[in-house]
Amino acid sequence: MLRPVIGSTLLGALVGVVLAAGVLFARADNAATAVSIDNFTFGPQTLTVKAGTTVTWTNKDDIPHGIGSADNAFAKSRALDTDDSFSFTFTKPGTYQYFCYIHPHMVGTIVVEAASGSNATQ
């Protein structure tokens, strides 16, 4: 009678560990594609990603910010309140300059490299 209970408990613990590891790996992947807006700065100020990657900007300041492309490579975001985010998928290799259209002194760069095995050029 005790053996099935112990087996179920161990199986449940194993499933929990696997799920937790999946969440940690997902967060680690997302960290590489995230830009934080905090204290009137973008962090990291320069982010390098592969083509096909979605980058997400999240406003951690207590005032609104907006993301705009210096060369109109993507449509600007709406004004982002605290904890709001904006995402864009970069499909073509190149260097993309962006800024906060509310506070133009805030600038950043996304460098998009060709995806592995891709014939894309810069």
TIPA-147070 format. One record per residue (C-alpha): residue number from 1; residue in one letter; chain; y, z, x. Coordinates in pm, whole numbers. Layout:
REM residues N
<pt><i>NUM</i><aa>a</aa><ch>A</ch><Y>Y</Y><Z>Z</Z><X>X</X></pt>
...
***
This chain:
REM residues 122
<pt><i>1</i><aa>m</aa><ch>A</ch><Y>0</Y><Z>0</Z><X>0</X></pt>
<pt><i>2</i><aa>l</aa><ch>A</ch><Y>240</Y><Z>81</Z><X>284</X></pt>
<pt><i>3</i><aa>r</aa><ch>A</ch><Y>152</Y><Z>-232</Z><X>485</X></pt>
<pt><i>4</i><aa>p</aa><ch>A</ch><Y>308</Y><Z>-481</Z><X>233</X></pt>
<pt><i>5</i><aa>v</aa><ch>A</ch><Y>626</Y><Z>-271</Z><X>217</X></pt>
<pt><i>6</i><aa>i</aa><ch>A</ch><Y>660</Y><Z>-266</Z><X>596</X></pt>
<pt><i>7</i><aa>g</aa><ch>A</ch><Y>587</Y><Z>-640</Z><X>614</X></pt>
<pt><i>8</i><aa>s</aa><ch>A</ch><Y>849</Y><Z>-718</Z><X>350</X></pt>
<pt><i>9</i><aa>t</aa><ch>A</ch><Y>1103</Y><Z>-496</Z><X>523</X></pt>
<pt><i>10</i><aa>l</aa><ch>A</ch><Y>1046</Y><Z>-666</Z><X>859</X></pt>
<pt><i>11</i><aa>l</aa><ch>A</ch><Y>1062</Y><Z>-1010</Z><X>702</X></pt>
<pt><i>12</i><aa>g</aa><ch>A</ch><Y>1387</Y><Z>-918</Z><X>527</X></pt>
<pt><i>13</i><aa>a</aa><ch>A</ch><Y>1534</Y><Z>-790</Z><X>854</X></pt>
<pt><i>14</i><aa>l</aa><ch>A</ch><Y>1434</Y><Z>-1111</Z><X>1033</X></pt>
<pt><i>15</i><aa>v</aa><ch>A</ch><Y>1593</Y><Z>-1327</Z><X>763</X></pt>
<pt><i>16</i><aa>g</aa><ch>A</ch><Y>1910</Y><Z>-1115</Z><X>787</X></pt>
<pt><i>17</i><aa>v</aa><ch>A</ch><Y>1929</Y><Z>-1162</Z><X>1164</X></pt>
<pt><i>18</i><aa>v</aa><ch>A</ch><Y>1883</Y><Z>-1539</Z><X>1133</X></pt>
<pt><i>19</i><aa>l</aa><ch>A</ch><Y>2155</Y><Z>-1563</Z><X>866</X></pt>
<pt><i>20</i><aa>a</aa><ch>A</ch><Y>2394</Y><Z>-1348</Z><X>1070</X></pt>
<pt><i>21</i><aa>a</aa><ch>A</ch><Y>2335</Y><Z>-1565</Z><X>1377</X></pt>
<pt><i>22</i><aa>g</aa><ch>A</ch><Y>2414</Y><Z>-1874</Z><X>1170</X></pt>
<pt><i>23</i><aa>v</aa><ch>A</ch><Y>2744</Y><Z>-1723</Z><X>1059</X></pt>
<pt><i>24</i><aa>l</aa><ch>A</ch><Y>2836</Y><Z>-1634</Z><X>1417</X></pt>
<pt><i>25</i><aa>f</aa><ch>A</ch><Y>2758</Y><Z>-1986</Z><X>1539</X></pt>
<pt><i>26</i><aa>a</aa><ch>A</ch><Y>2962</Y><Z>-2135</Z><X>1254</X></pt>
<pt><i>27</i><aa>r</aa><ch>A</ch><Y>3256</Y><Z>-1912</Z><X>1343</X></pt>
<pt><i>28</i><aa>a</aa><ch>A</ch><Y>3226</Y><Z>-2008</Z><X>1709</X></pt>
<pt><i>29</i><aa>d</aa><ch>A</ch><Y>3237</Y><Z>-2378</Z><X>1615</X></pt>
<pt><i>30</i><aa>n</aa><ch>A</ch><Y>3535</Y><Z>-2322</Z><X>1386</X></pt>
<pt><i>31</i><aa>a</aa><ch>A</ch><Y>3725</Y><Z>-2135</Z><X>1656</X></pt>
<pt><i>32</i><aa>a</aa><ch>A</ch><Y>3728</Y><Z>-2453</Z><X>1865</X></pt>
<pt><i>33</i><aa>t</aa><ch>A</ch><Y>3888</Y><Z>-2650</Z><X>1581</X></pt>
<pt><i>34</i><aa>a</aa><ch>A</ch><Y>4139</Y><Z>-2391</Z><X>1460</X></pt>
<pt><i>35</i><aa>v</aa><ch>A</ch><Y>4507</Y><Z>-2357</Z><X>1534</X></pt>
<pt><i>36</i><aa>s</aa><ch>A</ch><Y>4671</Y><Z>-2026</Z><X>1448</X></pt>
<pt><i>37</i><aa>i</aa><ch>A</ch><Y>5038</Y><Z>-2007</Z><X>1359</X></pt>
<pt><i>38</i><aa>d</aa><ch>A</ch><Y>5163</Y><Z>-1667</Z><X>1472</X></pt>
<pt><i>39</i><aa>n</aa><ch>A</ch><Y>5496</Y><Z>-1532</Z><X>1596</X></pt>
<pt><i>40</i><aa>f</aa><ch>A</ch><Y>5654</Y><Z>-1879</Z><X>1568</X></pt>
<pt><i>41</i><aa>t</aa><ch>A</ch><Y>5396</Y><Z>-2038</Z><X>1800</X></pt>
<pt><i>42</i><aa>f</aa><ch>A</ch><Y>5086</Y><Z>-2253</Z><X>1767</X></pt>
<pt><i>43</i><aa>g</aa><ch>A</ch><Y>4776</Y><Z>-2118</Z><X>1937</X></pt>
<pt><i>44</i><aa>p</aa><ch>A</ch><Y>4637</Y><Z>-2288</Z><X>2123</X></pt>
<pt><i>45</i><aa>q</aa><ch>A</ch><Y>4941</Y><Z>-2504</Z><X>2187</X></pt>
<pt><i>46</i><aa>t</aa><ch>A</ch><Y>4713</Y><Z>-2786</Z><X>2306</X></pt>
<pt><i>47</i><aa>l</aa><ch>A</ch><Y>4371</Y><Z>-2836</Z><X>2148</X></pt>
<pt><i>48</i><aa>t</aa><ch>A</ch><Y>4114</Y><Z>-3092</Z><X>2268</X></pt>
<pt><i>49</i><aa>v</aa><ch>A</ch><Y>3854</Y><Z>-3212</Z><X>2017</X></pt>
<pt><i>50</i><aa>k</aa><ch>A</ch><Y>3612</Y><Z>-3502</Z><X>1968</X></pt>
<pt><i>51</i><aa>a</aa><ch>A</ch><Y>3688</Y><Z>-3787</Z><X>1728</X></pt>
<pt><i>52</i><aa>g</aa><ch>A</ch><Y>3569</Y><Z>-3699</Z><X>1379</X></pt>
<pt><i>53</i><aa>t</aa><ch>A</ch><Y>3670</Y><Z>-3333</Z><X>1413</X></pt>
<pt><i>54</i><aa>t</aa><ch>A</ch><Y>3864</Y><Z>-3155</Z><X>1141</X></pt>
<pt><i>55</i><aa>v</aa><ch>A</ch><Y>4139</Y><Z>-2931</Z><X>1276</X></pt>
<pt><i>56</i><aa>t</aa><ch>A</ch><Y>4266</Y><Z>-2648</Z><X>1057</X></pt>
<pt><i>57</i><aa>w</aa><ch>A</ch><Y>4604</Y><Z>-2479</Z><X>1102</X></pt>
<pt><i>58</i><aa>t</aa><ch>A</ch><Y>4633</Y><Z>-2130</Z><X>949</X></pt>
<pt><i>59</i><aa>n</aa><ch>A</ch><Y>4963</Y><Z>-1949</Z><X>904</X></pt>
<pt><i>60</i><aa>k</aa><ch>A</ch><Y>4940</Y><Z>-1587</Z><X>1022</X></pt>
<pt><i>61</i><aa>d</aa><ch>A</ch><Y>5318</Y><Z>-1535</Z><X>1012</X></pt>
<pt><i>62</i><aa>d</aa><ch>A</ch><Y>5489</Y><Z>-1363</Z><X>722</X></pt>
<pt><i>63</i><aa>i</aa><ch>A</ch><Y>5719</Y><Z>-1660</Z><X>667</X></pt>
<pt><i>64</i><aa>p</aa><ch>A</ch><Y>5636</Y><Z>-2020</Z><X>567</X></pt>
<pt><i>65</i><aa>h</aa><ch>A</ch><Y>5561</Y><Z>-2296</Z><X>817</X></pt>
<pt><i>66</i><aa>g</aa><ch>A</ch><Y>5479</Y><Z>-2664</Z><X>770</X></pt>
<pt><i>67</i><aa>i</aa><ch>A</ch><Y>5282</Y><Z>-2907</Z><X>985</X></pt>
<pt><i>68</i><aa>g</aa><ch>A</ch><Y>5420</Y><Z>-3254</Z><X>1052</X></pt>
<pt><i>69</i><aa>s</aa><ch>A</ch><Y>5310</Y><Z>-3532</Z><X>1285</X></pt>
<pt><i>70</i><aa>a</aa><ch>A</ch><Y>5568</Y><Z>-3646</Z><X>1538</X></pt>
<pt><i>71</i><aa>d</aa><ch>A</ch><Y>5465</Y><Z>-4012</Z><X>1486</X></pt>
<pt><i>72</i><aa>n</aa><ch>A</ch><Y>5351</Y><Z>-3991</Z><X>1122</X></pt>
<pt><i>73</i><aa>a</aa><ch>A</ch><Y>4983</Y><Z>-4010</Z><X>1224</X></pt>
<pt><i>74</i><aa>f</aa><ch>A</ch><Y>4905</Y><Z>-3786</Z><X>926</X></pt>
<pt><i>75</i><aa>a</aa><ch>A</ch><Y>5087</Y><Z>-3676</Z><X>613</X></pt>
<pt><i>76</i><aa>k</aa><ch>A</ch><Y>5275</Y><Z>-3351</Z><X>648</X></pt>
<pt><i>77</i><aa>s</aa><ch>A</ch><Y>5139</Y><Z>-3034</Z><X>493</X></pt>
<pt><i>78</i><aa>r</aa><ch>A</ch><Y>5298</Y><Z>-2847</Z><X>211</X></pt>
<pt><i>79</i><aa>a</aa><ch>A</ch><Y>5482</Y><Z>-2532</Z><X>320</X></pt>
<pt><i>80</i><aa>l</aa><ch>A</ch><Y>5215</Y><Z>-2280</Z><X>423</X></pt>
<pt><i>81</i><aa>d</aa><ch>A</ch><Y>5262</Y><Z>-1919</Z><X>317</X></pt>
<pt><i>82</i><aa>t</aa><ch>A</ch><Y>5085</Y><Z>-1633</Z><X>494</X></pt>
<pt><i>83</i><aa>d</aa><ch>A</ch><Y>4710</Y><Z>-1705</Z><X>530</X></pt>
<pt><i>84</i><aa>d</aa><ch>A</ch><Y>4746</Y><Z>-2056</Z><X>384</X></pt>
<pt><i>85</i><aa>s</aa><ch>A</ch><Y>4588</Y><Z>-2339</Z><X>582</X></pt>
<pt><i>86</i><aa>f</aa><ch>A</ch><Y>4612</Y><Z>-2714</Z><X>627</X></pt>
<pt><i>87</i><aa>s</aa><ch>A</ch><Y>4336</Y><Z>-2939</Z><X>764</X></pt>
<pt><i>88</i><aa>f</aa><ch>A</ch><Y>4325</Y><Z>-3292</Z><X>899</X></pt>
<pt><i>89</i><aa>t</aa><ch>A</ch><Y>4032</Y><Z>-3494</Z><X>1037</X></pt>
<pt><i>90</i><aa>f</aa><ch>A</ch><Y>4115</Y><Z>-3685</Z><X>1355</X></pt>
<pt><i>91</i><aa>t</aa><ch>A</ch><Y>3909</Y><Z>-4004</Z><X>1362</X></pt>
<pt><i>92</i><aa>k</aa><ch>A</ch><Y>4072</Y><Z>-4200</Z><X>1646</X></pt>
<pt><i>93</i><aa>p</aa><ch>A</ch><Y>4095</Y><Z>-4092</Z><X>2010</X></pt>
<pt><i>94</i><aa>g</aa><ch>A</ch><Y>4446</Y><Z>-4029</Z><X>2135</X></pt>
<pt><i>95</i><aa>t</aa><ch>A</ch><Y>4713</Y><Z>-3765</Z><X>2184</X></pt>
<pt><i>96</i><aa>y</aa><ch>A</ch><Y>4880</Y><Z>-3637</Z><X>1869</X></pt>
<pt><i>97</i><aa>q</aa><ch>A</ch><Y>5206</Y><Z>-3441</Z><X>1884</X></pt>
<pt><i>98</i><aa>y</aa><ch>A</ch><Y>5288</Y><Z>-3219</Z><X>1588</X></pt>
<pt><i>99</i><aa>f</aa><ch>A</ch><Y>5555</Y><Z>-2967</Z><X>1494</X></pt>
<pt><i>100</i><aa>c</aa><ch>A</ch><Y>5664</Y><Z>-2724</Z><X>1225</X></pt>
<pt><i>101</i><aa>y</aa><ch>A</ch><Y>5903</Y><Z>-2919</Z><X>1004</X></pt>
<pt><i>102</i><aa>i</aa><ch>A</ch><Y>6069</Y><Z>-2592</Z><X>896</X></pt>
<pt><i>103</i><aa>h</aa><ch>A</ch><Y>6113</Y><Z>-2469</Z><X>1256</X></pt>
<pt><i>104</i><aa>p</aa><ch>A</ch><Y>6124</Y><Z>-2788</Z><X>1471</X></pt>
<pt><i>105</i><aa>h</aa><ch>A</ch><Y>6122</Y><Z>-2595</Z><X>1799</X></pt>
<pt><i>106</i><aa>m</aa><ch>A</ch><Y>5756</Y><Z>-2510</Z><X>1725</X></pt>
<pt><i>107</i><aa>v</aa><ch>A</ch><Y>5545</Y><Z>-2790</Z><X>1877</X></pt>
<pt><i>108</i><aa>g</aa><ch>A</ch><Y>5182</Y><Z>-2853</Z><X>1964</X></pt>
<pt><i>109</i><aa>t</aa><ch>A</ch><Y>4938</Y><Z>-3121</Z><X>2074</X></pt>
<pt><i>110</i><aa>i</aa><ch>A</ch><Y>4594</Y><Z>-3233</Z><X>1960</X></pt>
<pt><i>111</i><aa>v</aa><ch>A</ch><Y>4405</Y><Z>-3439</Z><X>2218</X></pt>
<pt><i>112</i><aa>v</aa><ch>A</ch><Y>4123</Y><Z>-3638</Z><X>2056</X></pt>
<pt><i>113</i><aa>e</aa><ch>A</ch><Y>3848</Y><Z>-3765</Z><X>2283</X></pt>
<pt><i>114</i><aa>a</aa><ch>A</ch><Y>3593</Y><Z>-4031</Z><X>2196</X></pt>
<pt><i>115</i><aa>a</aa><ch>A</ch><Y>3286</Y><Z>-3888</Z><X>2023</X></pt>
<pt><i>116</i><aa>s</aa><ch>A</ch><Y>2968</Y><Z>-3881</Z><X>2235</X></pt>
<pt><i>117</i><aa>g</aa><ch>A</ch><Y>2799</Y><Z>-4219</Z><X>2234</X></pt>
<pt><i>118</i><aa>s</aa><ch>A</ch><Y>3100</Y><Z>-4382</Z><X>2072</X></pt>
<pt><i>119</i><aa>n</aa><ch>A</ch><Y>3249</Y><Z>-4712</Z><X>2190</X></pt>
<pt><i>120</i><aa>a</aa><ch>A</ch><Y>3596</Y><Z>-4594</Z><X>2089</X></pt>
<pt><i>121</i><aa>t</aa><ch>A</ch><Y>3876</Y><Z>-4638</Z><X>2342</X></pt>
<pt><i>122</i><aa>q</aa><ch>A</ch><Y>4213</Y><Z>-4480</Z><X>2379</X></pt>
***
